[in-house]
C-alpha cells in the first residue's frame, strides 16, 4: 500500500515540474453570477425643474454642497428561489456625510418585505419597500436627502455571504464530501479519504497516512495547486481561501459619491418630454405628466 502511495506521489511530483511554484496558493473563486444572484445598486439622480414642473434624471456627474439636498435610488434584487449561499447573505447600506440610516440586514429580513417571494425592493433611507409600493407614483423611488459633509459624501451598498465551513455531516464540493474542523480538513470521495492538518496560520500539511490511491493527484488539481507547492509550504488553507475555493464567500457592491460644489442643484428651464435614446428616465416622464395635468386643472379652475 505504501508502494502505491509512493508511486502516486511520484506522479504528482513529475506532473508538477511543468508548473512554477511561485506565489502562494490563490484559489480561483466561484462565479458569483451563477452561484450568488443577489444584486444591489445605488444610483445618483439630479432634480431638473422647468416651466411645467420637474423631473428626476439619472446622472453620474451631479455634485453636492453642504446643507443642500441630493437625490438617489438604492435597490436590491432577490432571487425567488435562494440557494444555500444566498440564504446566508447579508445586505448593508452605509451612509457617509449623507442623511440616512446605515444598517446591515440578514437576508430573511429583506425577504419578508417581499412576502418571501423575492423581487426588487428599494431603500428609502429608513425602510425597505417592495416595488409595488411605487406603482402609482414611480417618482417616489428617488430619495431626497440632506448632504452634511461633501468631503466624505457617499453611499455604499453591499450584499455578501459567508457560509459556515464547520458542518458536522460535511458539505459537498465537486463530488467530494468535505469535513473541516479548523485544525484539519478532509476530503472523501468513492471511499477514499485525503486529509490535511492545518497550522494556526492555515499552512496545510498533507497527511500521507490517509490515502493509498490516486485521489491526491486529482484533488490537488481540483484545488488548484501542485504537490511541490504543498511540500514547499506555499499552500495556506485559511478560512478566507477555503471559502473562496468552495464558493462560500460572495460579495457584490456598488457605491456613489458627491464632489463638493457651490452649485448643488441643476436647473433646466427648457424641460421637455424625454426623447428616445436620451438619458432621462421613465421616472422623469411620469413626473412631467403629473405636473402638466396639475397645471391644466389649475387653468380650468381660473377660467371657470
N, C-alpha and C positions, 0 to 999 in steps of 0.2 A: 504493500500500500504506500509505503514511504517512497519506493522507487517511482511509482506512478506520479506522486506529488512532485518529486524532483524533476521528472520529465516535463510535467505541466508547467512548472515554474521556469524551467529552461526555455520552453517555447515562448513564454511570456517575455523573457529577457531578450530573446532573439528578435521578437516582433517589435520590442520597444526601442531597438537600436535605431530604427528608421526615424524615430521622433526625438526631438531635442528636449531633454528635461530641463527647461529653463526656469521660468517663473513658477510661483506657487500655483497649486491647482485652483482654477477658477471655473466652476461648473457652468455649463450652458443653462440659462434659465428656461423654464417652461414658457410657452407662448400665452401671454395674458389675454390675447384677442379671442382665444378659443376656450381657455380654462377659467378666465375671470372676466365676466361680461358686464359687471357693474361699471357704469360710466358717470363721471362728474364733470361739470364745466362751470366756468364763470365768465361772463361777457360784459363789457362796458357799453353803456348807451349814452347818447347825447340827447338833450331836450332841445328841439328846434321849435320856435314859435313863429307865427306869421299872422296874416290878416284874418284867416279863417280858423284859427285855433293853434294846436301844437301837435307834435308827433315825436316819438322816440326813434332814434336811428342808431343801429349797432355800429360801433366805431372802436378802433384800437388806439386812436391818436388823441382822444379827448383828454384834457388836462383838468386840474382842480386847483382850488385855493382854500386856505384855511378859513373856516367859517362858512363856506359855500357848500351847496349840495352836489352830490354825484349820483349817478344812476347805473344800475347793474342788474343782471339776472344770474342767479345761482340755480343750477339744475342738476338733478341726479336721475339716472335711468336704471331701473332694477329689472332683472330678468324674471319672467313669470315662473320659471322652474329652477330656482337657485341650486347649484351643486354644493358639495361639501365645503369647498373653499369660500364660495360666496356666502354660505350660511354663517361663516365665521368672520365676516367682514365688519369693518367699522368705517364710518364716514365722518370726516372732520371739516368744519368750516372755521377759518381763523381770520379775524379782522385786525388790522394794524392801522391806526390813525383814521379809521372809518367807523361811523356809528353802526353797531350790530353786535349780536351776541355770539361769541366764539364758543364752540362746543364740539364734543365727539359723541356720536350716537352709535350704539350697537345696531346692526342691520335689522334686527327684529323690530326695533322702534320705527324704522322707516317703512318696513313692510306693513305695519299696522296702519300707516297713513293711507296706503293703497288698498286697504281691506284684504291684505295678504295676496293680492293679485299681481303685484309688480306694476311696472309702467313708469311714467315720468312724473316727478314731483319737483316743486320749486320751494326755495327757502326765502322767506320774507324778512330775514334779519332776526326773527324770534322763533318762528314756527315753520315746519314743512307743510305744504299744501299740495293736494293732488291736482293734476292738470284740469280736471273737470271744474274745479272751483272758479277758474278764469274763463269758462266757456262763453259767458255772456259779455265779458269785458276783458279781452285778451291783453289790453294795455296794463292791467294790474299786475302782471308778472314782473314788470320793471319796478325795482325797489328804489325809492328815493332816500338817501342817507346823507348826513352831515359829515364833511371832511374836517378832522381836527388837527391833523399833522401831515403836511404834504411830504415831509422828509421820509416817512415810512408808510404813506397811504397805500394800502394794498389789501387784497382779499385772496386767500389761498384755500382751495378745496382739495380734499384727498379721500380716496377710497382705498383701503388696504385690508389685507387678511394675513393672519399668521395662525395656521393650524397647529394643533398640539402634536409634537413628534412622539411623545411618550404615550403609547396606546397599549394596553395590556395584551390584546389579541393581535397586535401588529397592524400594519396597514399595507395595502397593495401598491406596487410600483413596477411597471414593465414586466409583470409576471412573477415578480419576487414578493414574498411576504417579508416585511422589514420590521425588525424589533430594535428599538432604541431605548437605552436606559440613562444616557448622559455620560456614562463612562465606557460604554461599549455599544457597538451596533452590529447586528447580524442580518444576513440575507439568506432566505431559504427558498429553494426552487427545486422541484422534482425530487424531493427527498434529500438534496444536498444542502449543506449549510456552510456559509463563509462568514467569519467573524473578524471584526477589528476591535482592538482595545483603543481607547481614546484618552490622551493626556488631558490635563486641566486646561491646556490651550487648544485642544481639539486635534493635536497631532495623532494621526492614525498609524497603528502598527498592525500588520497582518498576522493573525493567529493561524499559523500553519498546521495546527492540530485539528482544525475544524473541517477541512475539506481535503479529500484524497482524489478528487476527479479534476475535470477540466473547467468547472464552473468559475474559478477565479479569473481565467482568461477572458471569458465572456463578460463577467461582472466588471472587471477593470475597464473594459472597453465601453460598457454601458454607462459607467460613472464618469468617463472622460479623462482618465489618467493612465499612466503606464506603470509597470512593475518597478522600473528604475526610479520613477518619481516617488513612488511609495517608499521604496527602500532608502532613497536619499533624503527622506524627511521633508518632502515638499507637499505632502497631502495633509491638509488640516480640515477635518470634518467638524467644523464649528456648526452651531445651530443655524447660523446665517447661511453657510454654504449648503447645508443639508436641506434647508427649506427651499433654497434656490433650485437645487437639482431635482427635488421631489415635487416641485410646484406647490409648495406650502406657503410661499411668501409672494404676495402680489401687491402692487401699488400703482394706482393711476392718479395723476394730479393735474391741476390747472390753476392758473393764477393771473391776476391783473394788478397793475399799479397805476397810480396817477402822478404825473410830474407837476411840480409847482408852477403856477402861472398867476398873473393878475387878472386873467380873463377866463373864469371857470365855466361859463355858460356860452354855448354857441347860439347866436340868434340869427335866424334866416327869415327875412321879411317877404320872401318870394316862395313860400311853401306851396307846393302843388302835389297833385296825386302822383305817387311813385310810378316811374316808367319801368317797363320790363327791362331787367338787366341792371338797374341801379341798386344801390346798397340799402335803400330804405326798406324797412321790414314790414311784414303784414301788420304788425302792431301799429306802426305809424299810420298806415292806410285806414285802419279801423278807427283810430282816434280822430283823424281828419273828418271822416264821415260823420262821427258823433258831433263834432264841432259845427259842421255845415248844417246838420239837421237842427241843432240848437239855435243857430243864427236865423234859420228860416222861420222857426216858431216865433222868435222874438219879433221879427219883422212883421209877421202876420198879426201879432197882437197889437203892434203900434198902428198898423193900417186900420185895424178894426176900431 
